[in-house]
């Protein structure tokens, strides 16, 4: 298994100030093998929970197709990228005139149709679509996708207008889960870059500033009243991606405390300690798909690797190596 710990000093600081300007495409190219795993949409172009249940439920799960496009582009695998792009086109085929996306009853019995839920599932998809566009534009393959991106630009504009109009709803209904505040910020910030809209970027800064108030005294993001060793890392992952494209030094500095606690929750075996978690791994919540929520090891591995590479953090990279080894054993 390839590791990156040897590339930096063991005594490297948790985060360097100031760090050099980096492109996400270049950082992802440095990921060790096995950490950018491509997944194809099914025959209907569905991904995530939609794919698991064999039917369109909502837009959010289609973000997996965007990630697969990114991973394929970074690995110069254009046939795989084209295959994954189908999931993006399917998602936009379910867009309504006001910018939101069609939604059906979730397997856990909740509805994705109320306004707040509609805004949320839209930004879950759009944050990763906009990321894919930006990474593609940083890559040597921009021309390969240019016509497709241009064709979707009016739909992307409508989606971002819908999300932008829901910022107050995001803050009011989602502050119990700062990871979602940050995901919304990522959608607006990256969308603002793709659409050349500074107002969206400013909304992203507003949401991120709010998210930073939702931490405890040690800098850990508070999810539903407590610490959670899965969602805390989700917040760092999406926040780090956003700040690679939209510089926010104050946010990056704030991630250090959350990362330090996170690393302390990764056991020598690579398993994530879930004791006293507020949301995942202890049977307190079920996912949209109806199963108990567990640690998202895939995003854990991504977050540790990305943060470690960006900040030259040996502890984060060593933790990522342990998590990957644990995942392989499972």
Rosetta blueprint (number, residue, H / E / L):
1 X L
2 X L
3 X L
4 X L
5 X H
6 X H
7 X H
8 X L
9 X L
10 X L
11 X L
12 X L
13 X L
14 X L
15 X L
16 X L
17 X L
18 X L
19 X L
20 X L
21 X L
22 X L
23 X L
24 X H
25 X H
26 X H
27 X H
28 X H
29 X H
30 X L
31 X L
32 X L
33 X L
34 X L
35 X L
36 X L
37 X L
38 X L
39 X L
40 X L
41 X L
42 X L
43 X L
44 X L
45 X L
46 X L
47 X L
48 X H
49 X H
50 X H
51 X H
52 X H
53 X H
54 X L
55 X L
56 X L
57 X L
58 X L
59 X L
60 X H
61 X H
62 X H
63 X H
64 X H
65 X H
66 X H
67 X H
68 X H
69 X H
70 X H
71 X H
72 X H
73 X H
74 X H
75 X L
76 X L
77 X L
78 X H
79 X H
80 X H
81 X H
82 X H
83 X H
84 X H
85 X H
86 X H
87 X H
88 X H
89 X H
90 X H
91 X H
92 X H
93 X H
94 X L
95 X E
96 X L
97 X L
98 X L
99 X L
100 X L
101 X E
102 X L
103 X L
104 X L
105 X E
106 X L
107 X L
108 X L
109 X L
110 X L
111 X E
112 X L
113 X L
114 X L
115 X H
116 X H
117 X H
118 X H
119 X H
120 X H
121 X H
122 X H
123 X H
124 X H
125 X H
126 X H
127 X H
128 X H
129 X H
130 X H
131 X H
132 X H
133 X H
134 X H
135 X H
136 X H
137 X H
138 X H
139 X L
140 X L
141 X L
142 X H
143 X H
144 X H
145 X H
146 X H
147 X H
148 X H
149 X H
150 X H
151 X H
152 X H
153 X H
154 X H
155 X H
156 X H
157 X H
158 X H
159 X H
160 X H
161 X H
162 X H
163 X H
164 X H
165 X L
166 X L
167 X H
168 X H
169 X H
170 X H
171 X H
172 X H
173 X H
174 X H
175 X L
176 X L
177 X E
178 X H
179 X H
180 X H
181 X H
182 X H
183 X H
184 X H
185 X H
186 X H
187 X H
188 X H
189 X H
190 X H
191 X H
192 X H
193 X H
194 X H
195 X H
196 X L
197 X L
198 X H
199 X H
200 X H
201 X H
202 X H
203 X H
204 X H
205 X H
206 X H
207 X H
208 X H
209 X H
210 X H
211 X H
212 X H
213 X L
214 X L
215 X E
216 X L
217 X L
218 X L
219 X L
220 X L
221 X E
222 X L
223 X E
224 X L
225 X L
226 X E
227 X L
228 X L
229 X L
230 X L
231 X H
232 X H
233 X H
234 X H
235 X H
236 X H
237 X H
238 X H
239 X H
240 X H
241 X H
242 X H
243 X H
244 X H
245 X H
246 X L
247 X L
248 X L
249 X H
250 X H
251 X H
252 X H
253 X H
254 X H
255 X H
256 X H
257 X H
258 X H
259 X H
260 X H
261 X H
262 X H
263 X H
264 X H
265 X L
266 X E
267 X L
268 X L
269 X L
270 X L
271 X L
272 X E
273 X L
274 X L
275 X L
276 X L
277 X L
278 X L
279 X L
280 X L
281 X L
282 X L
283 X L
284 X L
285 X L
286 X E
287 X L
288 X L
289 X L
290 X L
291 X L
292 X E
293 X L
294 X L
295 X L
296 X L
297 X H
298 X H
299 X H
300 X H
301 X H
302 X H
303 X H
304 X H
305 X H
306 X H
307 X H
308 X H
309 X H
310 X H
311 X H
312 X L
313 X L
314 X H
315 X H
316 X H
317 X H
318 X H
319 X H
320 X H
321 X H
322 X H
323 X H
324 X H
325 X H
326 X H
327 X H
328 X H
329 X H
330 X L
